[in-house]
Each structure stands twice: as C-alpha cells, then as structure tokens.
C-alpha cells in the first residue's frame, strides 16, 4: 500500500516487524512490511524504500498494533488498589468500602500521582487513548480535577476523552465511614460541563482532547426527568453521553422494581440511546436489549477484568458484536482492576468468553479490533484505531523476545494470547514517541512509586 502524496524529506520508518494486526475486520485485519510515518500520519505500508534522513525504529522480533484505546477508566483509583476492606466484596460492598470511604481524602497531589500512574501503565501496555470517567467534583476542592487530568495527559502524550461525571443526588450507605459522593444542582452540572467543553473539547478527527457528559450512574445519580435534560444539553453542546449501566443483577432488579422495566428500555425513554452514547459494563442484558443497542448504534465499553474481580459476570460483548453492535474494550478503575493495562484486558476478554461459551466465542483478532477500531468508533475519533495509510500514526510495537512468546507459530497474536506484562518497545502518538525502548521518556518510575506510597500512607492514616 503506497501513499499517493509527496513525502517530506525526513520521516520515520518502522522496519523489520514480523507483521501488523491492523485493527480492521475481514481480509484487511493483517498486513506485512514496513511503515513510514510522515508528519504524524501513516504514509506507506509495505515495501518502504530507505530515504536519506529517515529515522528508523528497529522492529525486528516485534509485531505492530494500532495504539490501543481504553474507553472507560477511573484514573483517581490508581491510589486505591487492593484496599483490604473491599478486596473480596461485590460491587455494592466495594463501593461502600473503597471509593465512598476514601474519595474525600484525595487532594490535588493524590489525583496527579494517580493519573500519572494510570497513564504510565496504559502507555507501557501500548495504549494511546483513554476515556476517563471522573465524577469527583466537590465544592470543597481548591483545585480543578479536569485541569489535573488534562495536564498530565498532555505531559505524557496521551489522547484523553474526559467523561465528566457527577450527581444531583447522593447515594447513601448505612454503614459508618462512608462519604456520599459530591453533588451539584442540575443547572450547575450543565453549566460546569459546558464550561469544560468550551475549554477542552476539540472536535477534530485526530483530537487530543475531548469532553463527554457522564452522570455517574443513571438510576442513582440523577432524577429520571433530569436524564432527558442532560441528553438534550449534551447534544446542544456537541458532546457524547456516557455512564455505567447494567453492571450487576441488582442494577437490573432495581430498575424493574422502581421503573417497571429493564435498564436499556428505561434509558431509551429518556433519550439515552444512539451513536453518541456509550455505556460501561452492560453485563446483564437480554437479547432484546442487545438488539436495541445494535439498532441504535449505542456503544459498549467492555470491562472484563473488573467484572471478573467484582464477581459481576461476563458481558455479552461477543453476542453484541455479532449482532453488528459497537463494542470497545476498557480497563475500568484500578480500585476494581488492580492491573489496568490493555494487554491484560485483551487477554482476559479472549479467555473469559471462551470459558463461558466455548472456544469459538471470540478470536484474538476480534478482541484486538474491540481494543482499537472499536474504541475509536465509540469515542468518535475516526483518525485513529487502525493501521492504514492516511490514519494518524498511533502505533504500538510489541517486543516478542520474552520467554512467554518463544515457540509461537503465529507471532501476530502473541501479545493477546500470551497475556502477562507485555513489552512495548515503542509507542507513538501522532508519530511522536511516547514510549522509547520500553521506557517513558522523562518519567522516573521509582520516584513515582515513592510518591504513590506517600499518598497511600496519608489517605489511610
């Protein structure tokens, strides 16, 4: 595949890889040869001739993937990993003992450290775009959480979609030590999201910064009628809608008891389905609900590791995909998924569906597509997500020199089926190196770990 455009005098060439998984479906899901990157764009794939001044990235012994895309995260939770009180509890108990018992102790330093940890873990697993669902915006704060999250993303070169959460009503738990999440009036929430969108939302196809409107959880965070208003406000702003939905059976039972219908028909009545909407989890759906999602183009952020960790179940991502639905992959928060890297997430997705439904349930290539093209589609970033001429050069070069990959007959699927701590030799965002020779330039990992330890000591004191 050659680009018809004239190339600049100097460009970057990724040379010598075993091959490329493109993120595309069908006959185009695999490619071979080298990749030329010019002005941040993939300019050539295949037989790439050497040119004077080229920068060459040695990809011998490696495979090339599109930059991975995580469509649902909670970066603040990177300093709440493995909280003992919640480690063996399902979602509701975990909410009480982890985020609801600690959020009020998370100051600006804690959020900055948590975000840096999260971005680092994602980058080192080949992730170039993350959607962070942040719902902690308290009047007591003397800092702007959005500023912190966007600032750290810019420093580390990550594309960030900030799903701005929040609630107009508090969800309380009848045990001591919990702190209901901060609330705001509906007018204030709409105004605050609008201000955030005006400052950060970039609509270009290769945007580095986006904003979405994301009340934390529809049945408990806002009144039913407010969902309609929020949907209209988001569409007036030109931003997408996001939230958690159908994560546990209790969620479904609550909607049936209180609203007389399952969650997806219920949110549909309030304008919350369509190609500008994506939901995290969607573990418990019946066939009619899946068809509603597929027919309306509503997206799924599949979070298999968090759903396993909390005992919530296995979402029917494979079935939704086969119906023509829009499926993406996500790591969720580190407090309910202590290994928040997309290689582990892909490996788990590949295994759990096969364990529950048989070996033909999903292929490694399908999971990679969910984690790349699927994520770009759900987030509305058409310039990324696949390795194709003309797309932004968001690329991950995975080294297969570790013993776990020795003996592979099909190296291209090695990172997905091998799992474990993948070795990202190089990661590019718009052609810029954000991981070089397995390290993040300028990031002192021992110093970050020490800062994290101090934050944990402070919030648990």
N, C-alpha and C positions, 0 to 999 in steps of 0.2 A: 504494500500500500504506500503510495507516494503522494506527497502534497503538491498541488499544482502551483503553490505560491513560491515567490522568490524567497530564499532563506537568507537571514543575516549572515555576516561574515563569521561570527562566532556563535557556537551553540553547544549544547550539552548532549552527549551520546551515551546511552546505557547499552553496554556491549557485553555479549557473551553469555546471556542467561540461558538456562535450559529451555525456557519458553514463557508464555504470557497467558494468564487467565484474564480475559478482558472484562468480565462482569456482564457481558451480553448474553442473551439467550440463543439457543439453537446453534447453527453451524458456525457462528462467529464467536462462540464462547472461548475458543483457544486461538492463539496466534504464535508465531515464531519470528525470530530475527531480533534485530536491534531497534532501539527507539531514539529518535532525535527530538530534542526539546529546543524550541526557539521562542524567545520572548514569552516564556511561561506556557506555551502551547505545544501539544504533541504535533510535530511537523511531518515525521516519517516513521513508518513501522516496516521492518523487513530488512532488505539489503541496503544498509546505510553506509554510504561511502565515507571514508575519512576525509576531513577537510582541514586545512591549516587553521590553527587556533581553537579547534574543538577541545572542550573539556570532556574527558572520558571517565565514566563511572564503571569500574570493573564489576561485572555481574556474573562472572564465572562461578559456577556452583550455586547459583541463585535462581529463583523464579520471581516474576514481576506480576503484581496485582495492582488494580486501581487502589488509590487511597481508600481505606475503609471508612465507613460512615456510621456513627452511633447516634440513633435518633431519639434516645431518651436516657438522661443521666441526672444525677443529683450530685454535683461536684462537692457541695459542702459536706457531704457524708464521708469524704475521704479521711477525715479525722475522727470518724465514729465506727471504725472497723472492729468487728469481733467484740462488741460490748457484751460482757458475760451475762447480764440480766436478760438479754434478748436473743441469745445465740440459738436457743432451741425452741423458740416460740413462733407460732404462725403470725400472719400479717398484723392482726389487731393487737395481739400482745406485744409484738415487736414495735409497733407504732407507739404504744404506751411507754415502753421501757428504753427506747433508743431516741428517735427524733423528738418526741414530745417531752422527754426528760432532760434533753441536753441542748436544744436549739438556742435557748436564751443565754447560753454561755459562749456562743460563737461570735467573737468580735471580728473586727476587720483583719487582724493578723491571722486568726484561725481560718477565715474564708480564703485569704490569699494563699496560705500554706496548703489548704485543702485543694483549691483549684490547681495549684502548681503540681501537686501530687497526681491529681486526676489527669491533667493534660499530659504529664510525663508518661504515665502508664499507657495512656492511649497512643501517644506518638510512638513509643517503643514497641507497640504491637501493630504499627502500620496504619493507625487511624489519623485521618487528616481533617475530618469534620465531625463536630459533636453538637447535638441539641441538648442543652442543659435546662431541665425543668426546675427553676429556682422559685421557691414560694415563701422565702423568709424576707419580708419587707416590713420591719417593725418601726413604729414611731419613735421608739427608744434608741434606734441606731443613730450614731453620729457619723455614718459613712454610707455610701451608696453601693449596695451589693452589685448592681449591674456594672458600675464603673470598674469594680474589682475584677469581675469575671471577664469583661471585655479587655481590660488592660492586660491581664495575664495571658489571655488568648493571643493578643497581638504580640506580646513579647516572645511567645513560643511558636508563633506562626500557624496557629490552628484556626480553621474556619469555625465560627461559633454562631449557632442559632440559639438565642436566649428565649426560652419559653417562659414568659413572665407569669408566675403563679400568684396565688393569693386566695383570700377567702373573705366573704362578707359576714360569715357566721362561724363561731367556734365549735369544734367538735371536742367535747369533754369526756374524760375517762374517770371513773370513780375509784381511783387509787391515788395515794399521796405521791408527790414528787413530779407529777406531770404538769406541763405548762401548755395550755391551748395555744395553737399557732396564732400569730398576729392576724388581726382582721382590719378591714377598712370598709368604708361605705362603697356602694356600687359606683356612685359618681366619682369618688376618689380613685377607685380601681381603674375605671375607664380613662380618667384624666392621666393617671400615672403611666398606664400602658401607652397612651397616645404620646405623652412626652418622651417616653423611652423610644418609641418608634421614630419620632421626629429626629432624635439624636443619633440613632444607631442603625435603623433599618435601611439596608441597601438592596434595591430590587434587581440589580444586575445579575445575569445568569451565573456569573462566577464570584458572586458576593462573598466577602469575608465575614460580614456581619448581617445577621437577620434578627428580627424580633417576632415572637408569636404571642398570642393571648391565651393564657393557660391556667384558668382557675383550677385549684389543686385536685379536687375530686367532685364531680357534679352533684351527687346526692347529698353530700355533707358540707361542702364548702360554700354553696350559694343557694338561694331560693330558686325553685323551679322557674318562676317567671323571669328571674334575672338571667337565666341561660339564654333566653330569646334576645334580651337586650345586649348581652355580651356578644352573641353571634352577629347581630347587626352592627355593633360598634367595630368589631374586628374587620368585618367586610368593608365598612366605610373607610377604615384605616389602610386596607390592603394588606393585612397580615393574616397568617394562618391561625387556626384554633387547635389546641392540644389539651389533653388531660389524661388521667388514669380512668380505665373503665373495665368492669367485669374481671377484676383481678382474682377474686375469691368467690366461693359459693355464697358466702354471707352477703356479698355485694348484690348478687342476683336475688337472693331471698329478700333483702331489704327493699329492692325496687318492686318486687312482686307484692310485698306486703303493704308498702306505703303508697305506691303509684299504680298498682294493679297491672303492671306489665314488666317485661324483661328490660334490661338497661338500654339496649340498642333501639328498640321501638320507642322507648321513653325519650332518649335524647333526640331521636328523629323528630318528635313532636315539637321540639324546641329549636329546630334549625341547626342541629349539630351533626349532620352528615353531609358529605360532599368531598370533592377533591382538595379542598382547602382545610380539611380536618384530618388529624391522625391521633390515634389513641394508643397509650401504652398498655401492654399486657393482653387484654382480651382473651383471657384463659378460658372462661366459661361462656361459650356461645352455643346456641343450637344452629341447625342448618339454615333456618330462615333468617337468622341474624347475620350469618356469614354471607348469605345472598344479598342482604341489604347493603352490607359493606361493599361487596364486589360491584353491585349495580350502581352505587352512588360514587364509587372511586374513593371511599374513605380509607385511610391508611392504618396499618398496624405497625407498632413498634414492638417486636417480639423480644422478650427478655427471659430466655430460658434458664439462665443460671440463677437469677433472683427468684424466679418462680419455683425452681427446684429447692433452693436454700430455705424458702419460707413454707415449703410444702403446699404451694398453691395449685400445682398441677401443670400440665403441658398444654400450651395454647395450640389451637388447630391451625397453625401457620401454614402447614403443608396443604391442608384442605382449602384454605382461603386462596393460596397461590394457584392451585389447580382450577379454582373457580374463576380465575382471572383477577383476583383481588390484588391489592397493593400491599406487599409485605416488606418490611425492613427489619433490621436487627439492632439491638441496643444492649448496653451493659447494665442499665439501671444504676442505682446508687451503691457506693462502696459499703454502706452500712448493712445492706442486704445482699451483697455480692462482693465478697472480700477480695476477689480477683477481677478487677474491672479492666480487662483487656479484651480486645475484639477477637484475637486468635482463640482464646479460651471460650469466648461466647460462640464463635462459629463451631468449634469442636463439640461443645455441649449440644448445640442445636442439631448437629449432624447425628449425634448419638441418641438423644432422648426420643426423637420422633421414631427412629428405627427400633428402639427398645419397646416403645409403647404400641407401635403399629406395624412393625415388620421392616425387613431390610430394604424394601423398595420404597419406603415412605419418602425419602429425600436423598438427593445426591450431594456430594461435596460441592459440585459446581453450582447447585441451586442455592446452597447456603451462602456461598461467596457472592452470588448475584443479589441475595437479600441484603447482604452487608455492604453493597456498593451501589449498583444501579438502582436497587430498591430504595435505599436510603436517599439517594439524590432525587428520585421521583417523589417520594413522600414529602421531602423538605422543599421541593420546588427549586432545585439547583441543577438545571439541565446541562451546565457546562462541565460537571464533574460526574464521577460514578462509573465510568467505563474507560478502557484504554482504546481510544480511537483517534485517528487524525482529526485535528480541529478541536479536540477537547482540551480543557486545562490539564496541565501536567501534574496532577495529584497522583503520585505513584509510590508504591511500597516495594522495595527489593528485599526479599527474604532469603537469608543465607541458609542453605541446607547442609552445612558441614557438621552439625551436631550429630551425635550417635543415633538419636531417635530417627533420623532420616536415612541412615545408611541402609542400603538394600532396597530402597524404594523402586518399584517398577514404573510408577507414574509420578515423577517429581512435582508436576504442576499442582497436584492436590495435597502435597506434603504438609504445608502449614495447617490446613484444615483438619486432615485426618490424624496428624501427629500430635496436635494439641501442645500442652505444656508451654514453657516460656519460649516463644518464637524469637528468632534473632533477626531483627530488621537491620540489615546492613546500611541501607539508605532509604530515607523517606523524603519525598519532595512535595511541596505545596505550591502550585502555580510555578513549578520549575525551580523553586528556591529550596535548598537543602535545610530540612528541619531536624533530620537525624543523619549523622555522618559517621560511618564506620561503627555503627551500633551505639552511638552516644549522641545526646542532645547538646549542641554547641552552647557553651557558656553556663550550663546547668551543673552545679556541684551537688551530686546526689547524696553524698554523706552529710553535707551541710543541711540539705533539705530534710533528711531523715532526723537529724538532731533537732531542727526546728519543729518538726512534727511531734517528736517525743515531748518537747516542752509544752506544746499546745495541749496534747493529751493529758499531761500531768496537771495542767491548770484547770481544764474543764472537768476533770474527775476529782479534783481536790474537795 
